Amino acid sequence: MNHTYSNFESQTDSDTSTASSIKSLDDANNSLLKSCLIQPVLPRAFINPCTNNEINDAFELSLLRFIHLIFSTDGIINFTNLTSIMDLNNLQSRELYDFFIDNPGVMNDYSFYYSDAGIHLRIKWCNFLMSRPFEYKNNQLHPCINNFFNFFEHFTTIKFNNIDLILSPEQNKLNIIYSHLNWNWKSLSVTSGVYKTPNTNSFIQNIVINGINMFVWEIMSVQENNNEIFASSEFRYY
């Protein structure tokens, strides 16, 4: 994502030095924070060794990595934080809790999730999410922002009751979700946007941690003659 900076006709050495110092501090803070967080795992289809079928788990993987970012502490799921937005008397919440009890580890490094053990975990996660009230296409969760909302509506106690009519429905729902999710940082927020070209439509979440643009979650749809021919999801650094 590109940034545009204003150009000044004249600038003193002191101004230049101060600006450079501030930028260096911002870069250092950014790098320090990033080093403490999970690394994104870019989508890469793989073959299920049990069925020989190709699995494209782009949305499922993005969702899993988002959960790792939000709910992990020191390489393991923090169940105090996870259960704070769950009703364990609810069957679906209990099943999600049980999944992470069985799979509590969180690898910060992205490469694990391309290994045999990482592929095995991704298959288990896909199987866990199947046959639940999501939108599907080609026997996979359809990459769409509605499925992000469906996850929280299905598995957590977060409800979308207080709708701010000034905001878009999507941004309003995101604000409600993110307002429940910050245990680890001074601040956590999100801004969303829709970007269109003649054949593509992308919904983007820009995730801001401690005032730093840190992650982007982009859900993209490619269309031809008003029909979707491809959809993908990518959770990456800003």
PAKE-95758 format. One record per residue (C-alpha): residue number from 1; chain; x, y, z. Coordinates in Angstrom, 2 decimals, m for minus. Last residue first. Layout:
TIVEX num cadena    east   north      up
TIVEX NUM      A       X       Y       Z
...
//
This chain:
TIVEX num cadena    east   north      up
TIVEX 238      A    0.66   m3.82    5.67
TIVEX 237      A    1.70   m7.39    6.46
TIVEX 236      A   m0.46  m10.17    5.11
TIVEX 235      A   m3.79  m12.02    5.43
TIVEX 234      A   m4.88  m13.04    1.93
TIVEX 233      A   m8.26  m14.31    0.81
TIVEX 232      A   m9.31  m15.53   m2.61
TIVEX 231      A  m12.19  m15.62   m5.03
TIVEX 230      A  m12.37  m16.75   m8.63
TIVEX 229      A  m14.92  m16.94  m11.44
TIVEX 228      A  m17.60  m14.72   m9.95
TIVEX 227      A  m20.28  m13.99  m12.52
TIVEX 226      A  m21.12  m10.45  m13.63
TIVEX 225      A  m19.84  m11.18  m17.16
TIVEX 224      A  m16.49  m12.14  m15.63
TIVEX 223      A  m15.71  m11.57  m12.00
TIVEX 222      A  m12.69  m11.77   m9.74
TIVEX 221      A  m13.41  m11.56   m6.00
TIVEX 220      A  m10.82  m10.50   m3.44
TIVEX 219      A  m10.73  m10.70    0.34
TIVEX 218      A   m7.83   m8.65    1.68
TIVEX 217      A   m6.70   m8.81    5.30
TIVEX 216      A   m4.05   m6.16    5.88
TIVEX 215      A   m1.74   m6.18    8.86
TIVEX 214      A    0.39   m3.71   10.84
TIVEX 213      A   m0.63   m0.10   10.37
TIVEX 212      A    0.83    1.25   13.61
TIVEX 211      A   m1.28    3.16   16.16
TIVEX 210      A   m0.65    0.59   18.86
TIVEX 209      A   m1.98   m2.08   16.48
TIVEX 208      A   m3.86   m1.09   13.31
TIVEX 207      A   m5.53   m3.76   11.18
TIVEX 206      A   m6.49   m2.61    7.67
TIVEX 205      A   m9.42   m4.77    6.60
TIVEX 204      A   m9.87   m4.86    2.86
TIVEX 203      A  m12.78   m5.89    0.65
TIVEX 202      A  m11.70   m6.37   m2.95
TIVEX 201      A  m13.81   m6.39   m6.11
TIVEX 200      A  m12.29   m7.29   m9.43
TIVEX 199      A  m13.31   m7.19  m13.10
TIVEX 198      A  m13.87   m3.52  m13.93
TIVEX 197      A  m11.77   m2.41  m10.95
TIVEX 196      A  m13.06   m2.06   m7.42
TIVEX 195      A  m11.65   m1.35   m3.97
TIVEX 194      A  m13.82   m1.61   m0.89
TIVEX 193      A  m12.43   m0.25    2.34
TIVEX 192      A  m12.13   m1.10    5.99
TIVEX 191      A  m10.49    0.48    9.00
TIVEX 190      A   m9.56   m1.54   12.05
TIVEX 189      A   m8.51   m0.84   15.60
TIVEX 188      A   m6.34   m2.22   18.38
TIVEX 187      A   m4.77   m0.10   21.11
TIVEX 186      A   m2.34   m0.41   24.00
TIVEX 185      A   m1.78   m4.04   23.12
TIVEX 184      A   m2.44   m7.62   24.25
TIVEX 183      A   m6.01   m7.81   25.51
TIVEX 182      A   m7.82   m6.21   22.60
TIVEX 181      A  m10.61   m8.26   21.07
TIVEX 180      A  m14.00   m6.94   22.20
TIVEX 179      A  m13.83   m3.54   20.45
TIVEX 178      A  m12.59   m5.39   17.38
TIVEX 177      A  m15.94   m7.10   16.85
TIVEX 176      A  m18.10   m3.98   17.29
TIVEX 175      A  m15.81   m1.93   15.07
TIVEX 174      A  m15.91   m4.65   12.41
TIVEX 173      A  m19.70   m4.70   12.50
TIVEX 172      A  m19.85   m0.93   12.00
TIVEX 171      A  m17.30   m1.07    9.22
TIVEX 170      A  m19.37   m3.70    7.40
TIVEX 169      A  m22.70   m1.93    7.86
TIVEX 168      A  m21.15    1.29    6.52
TIVEX 167      A  m20.88    3.99    9.14
TIVEX 166      A  m23.29    6.85    9.82
TIVEX 165      A  m26.12    4.47   10.72
TIVEX 164      A  m24.22    3.16   13.74
TIVEX 163      A  m25.74   m0.25   14.46
TIVEX 162      A  m25.97   m1.27   18.09
TIVEX 161      A  m27.18   m4.86   17.81
TIVEX 160      A  m24.37   m6.73   16.11
TIVEX 159      A  m23.80   m9.43   18.70
TIVEX 158      A  m20.60  m10.83   20.15
TIVEX 157      A  m21.34  m13.94   22.24
TIVEX 156      A  m19.05  m16.11   20.16
TIVEX 155      A  m19.08  m19.13   17.83
TIVEX 154      A  m21.85  m18.52   15.29
TIVEX 153      A  m22.07  m14.73   15.20
TIVEX 152      A  m18.30  m14.40   15.32
TIVEX 151      A  m17.75  m16.86   12.47
TIVEX 150      A  m20.65  m15.46   10.45
TIVEX 149      A  m19.03  m12.01   10.50
TIVEX 148      A  m15.89  m13.40    8.88
TIVEX 147      A  m18.12  m15.39    6.54
TIVEX 146      A  m19.88  m12.17    5.52
TIVEX 145      A  m16.50  m10.68    4.59
TIVEX 144      A  m16.16  m13.15    1.74
TIVEX 143      A  m13.85  m16.01    0.80
TIVEX 142      A  m16.36  m18.85    0.27
TIVEX 141      A  m15.71  m21.66    2.69
TIVEX 140      A  m14.80  m24.66    0.62
TIVEX 139      A  m16.91  m27.36   m1.05
TIVEX 138      A  m16.76  m25.58   m4.43
TIVEX 137      A  m18.43  m22.49   m2.90
TIVEX 136      A  m19.71  m22.18    0.63
TIVEX 135      A  m21.34  m19.45    2.76
TIVEX 134      A  m21.15  m20.31    6.43
TIVEX 133      A  m23.61  m21.94    8.80
TIVEX 132      A  m21.52  m25.00    9.70
TIVEX 131      A  m20.98  m28.09    7.57
TIVEX 130      A  m17.21  m27.48    7.27
TIVEX 129      A  m15.39  m25.39    9.87
TIVEX 128      A  m13.81  m28.33   11.72
TIVEX 127      A  m12.79  m30.04    8.50
TIVEX 126      A  m10.96  m26.91    7.35
TIVEX 125      A   m9.21  m26.64   10.73
TIVEX 124      A   m8.16  m30.29   10.67
TIVEX 123      A   m6.81  m29.85    7.13
TIVEX 122      A   m4.84  m26.76    8.21
TIVEX 121      A   m3.38  m28.69   11.16
TIVEX 120      A   m2.23  m31.51    8.88
TIVEX 119      A   m0.71  m28.98    6.49
TIVEX 118      A    1.26  m27.51    9.40
TIVEX 117      A    2.56  m30.94   10.41
TIVEX 116      A    3.57  m31.70    6.83
TIVEX 115      A    5.28  m28.30    6.53
TIVEX 114      A    3.74  m25.25    4.83
TIVEX 113      A    2.26  m23.96    8.08
TIVEX 112      A    5.62  m24.25    9.80
TIVEX 111      A    7.10  m21.71    7.36
TIVEX 110      A    5.07  m18.78    8.75
TIVEX 109      A    7.11  m18.34   11.91
TIVEX 108      A    5.04  m17.31   14.92
TIVEX 107      A    3.96  m20.88   15.57
TIVEX 106      A    0.83  m21.11   17.68
TIVEX 105      A    0.21  m24.23   19.77
TIVEX 104      A   m3.19  m24.93   21.30
TIVEX 103      A   m4.44  m27.66   18.94
TIVEX 102      A   m6.45  m30.12   21.07
TIVEX 101      A   m7.57  m27.39   23.49
TIVEX 100      A   m8.00  m25.26   20.38
TIVEX  99      A  m10.55  m27.63   18.88
TIVEX  98      A  m12.24  m28.09   22.27
TIVEX  97      A  m12.90  m24.35   22.59
TIVEX  96      A  m14.36  m24.28   19.09
TIVEX  95      A  m16.58  m27.23   20.01
TIVEX  94      A  m17.67  m25.51   23.22
TIVEX  93      A  m18.61  m22.38   21.34
TIVEX  92      A  m20.68  m24.44   18.91
TIVEX  91      A  m22.44  m26.34   21.73
TIVEX  90      A  m23.37  m23.24   23.73
TIVEX  89      A  m22.90  m23.77   27.44
TIVEX  88      A  m19.33  m22.58   26.89
TIVEX  87      A  m20.65  m19.12   26.08
TIVEX  86      A  m17.74  m17.39   24.41
TIVEX  85      A  m16.25  m13.88   24.35
TIVEX  84      A  m14.20  m14.25   27.56
TIVEX  83      A  m13.50  m17.85   26.54
TIVEX  82      A  m10.78  m16.81   24.11
TIVEX  81      A   m9.11  m14.37   26.49
TIVEX  80      A   m8.86  m16.86   29.34
TIVEX  79      A   m7.97  m19.55   26.82
TIVEX  78      A   m4.79  m17.83   25.68
TIVEX  77      A   m3.80  m19.93   22.69
TIVEX  76      A   m0.09  m20.74   22.81
TIVEX  75      A    3.12  m19.27   21.42
TIVEX  74      A    3.78  m16.65   24.08
TIVEX  73      A    0.20  m15.36   24.15
TIVEX  72      A   m2.32  m16.23   21.45
TIVEX  71      A   m5.88  m14.99   20.98
TIVEX  70      A   m5.71  m12.09   18.54
TIVEX  69      A   m2.86  m13.05   16.24
TIVEX  68      A   m3.63  m16.78   16.32
TIVEX  67      A   m7.31  m16.06   15.59
TIVEX  66      A   m6.25  m13.93   12.60
TIVEX  65      A   m3.98  m16.76   11.46
TIVEX  64      A   m6.89  m19.21   11.58
TIVEX  63      A   m9.16  m16.83    9.69
TIVEX  62      A   m6.58  m16.27    6.96
TIVEX  61      A   m6.05  m20.03    6.69
TIVEX  60      A   m9.79  m20.71    6.39
TIVEX  59      A  m10.11  m18.00    3.74
TIVEX  58      A   m7.26  m19.28    1.57
TIVEX  57      A   m7.99  m22.97    2.15
TIVEX  56      A   m7.56  m24.16   m1.42
TIVEX  55      A   m7.48  m27.91   m0.98
TIVEX  54      A   m6.56  m30.21   m3.85
TIVEX  53      A   m7.92  m33.71   m3.55
TIVEX  52      A   m5.58  m36.68   m3.12
TIVEX  51      A   m7.97  m37.96   m0.43
TIVEX  50      A   m5.75  m38.74    2.56
TIVEX  49      A   m2.69  m36.77    1.42
TIVEX  48      A   m4.83  m33.62    0.94
TIVEX  47      A   m3.01  m31.85   m1.85
TIVEX  46      A   m2.04  m28.22   m1.32
TIVEX  45      A   m3.13  m24.70   m2.28
TIVEX  44      A   m0.89  m21.87   m1.12
TIVEX  43      A   m2.26  m18.92    0.78
TIVEX  42      A    0.23  m16.51    2.40
TIVEX  41      A    0.99  m17.22    6.03
TIVEX  40      A    1.31  m13.99    8.02
TIVEX  39      A    3.99  m13.86   10.72
TIVEX  38      A    2.84  m13.86   14.33
TIVEX  37      A    3.74  m10.85   16.41
TIVEX  36      A    6.68   m9.90   18.62
TIVEX  35      A    9.03   m9.06   15.74
TIVEX  34      A    6.32   m6.80   14.24
TIVEX  33      A    6.23   m4.71   17.41
TIVEX  32      A    9.99   m4.16   17.38
TIVEX  31      A   10.04   m3.44   13.65
TIVEX  30      A    7.26   m0.86   13.90
TIVEX  29      A    8.81    0.79   16.94
TIVEX  28      A   12.17    0.99   15.13
TIVEX  27      A   10.55    2.39   11.96
TIVEX  26      A    8.67    5.01   14.00
TIVEX  25      A   11.89    5.96   15.82
TIVEX  24      A   13.78    6.26   12.52
TIVEX  23      A   10.95    8.36   11.10
TIVEX  22      A   11.03   10.66   14.12
TIVEX  21      A   14.81   11.05   13.86
TIVEX  20      A   14.63   11.77   10.13
TIVEX  19      A   11.95   14.42   10.69
TIVEX  18      A   14.03   16.03   13.42
TIVEX  17      A   17.17   16.05   11.26
TIVEX  16      A   15.32   17.51    8.28
TIVEX  15      A   13.72   20.21   10.40
TIVEX  14      A   17.10   21.04   11.93
TIVEX  13      A   18.76   21.16    8.51
TIVEX  12      A   16.11   23.65    7.48
TIVEX  11      A   13.44   22.84    4.89
TIVEX  10      A   12.37   24.69    1.79
TIVEX   9      A    9.94   23.90   m1.01
TIVEX   8      A    8.20   21.21    1.04
TIVEX   7      A    6.95   17.98   m0.55
TIVEX   6      A    3.89   16.28    0.94
TIVEX   5      A    4.06   12.50    1.40
TIVEX   4      A    2.03    9.96   m0.51
TIVEX   3      A    1.81    6.42    0.86
TIVEX   2      A    1.59    3.23   m1.16
TIVEX   1      A    0.00    0.00    0.00
//
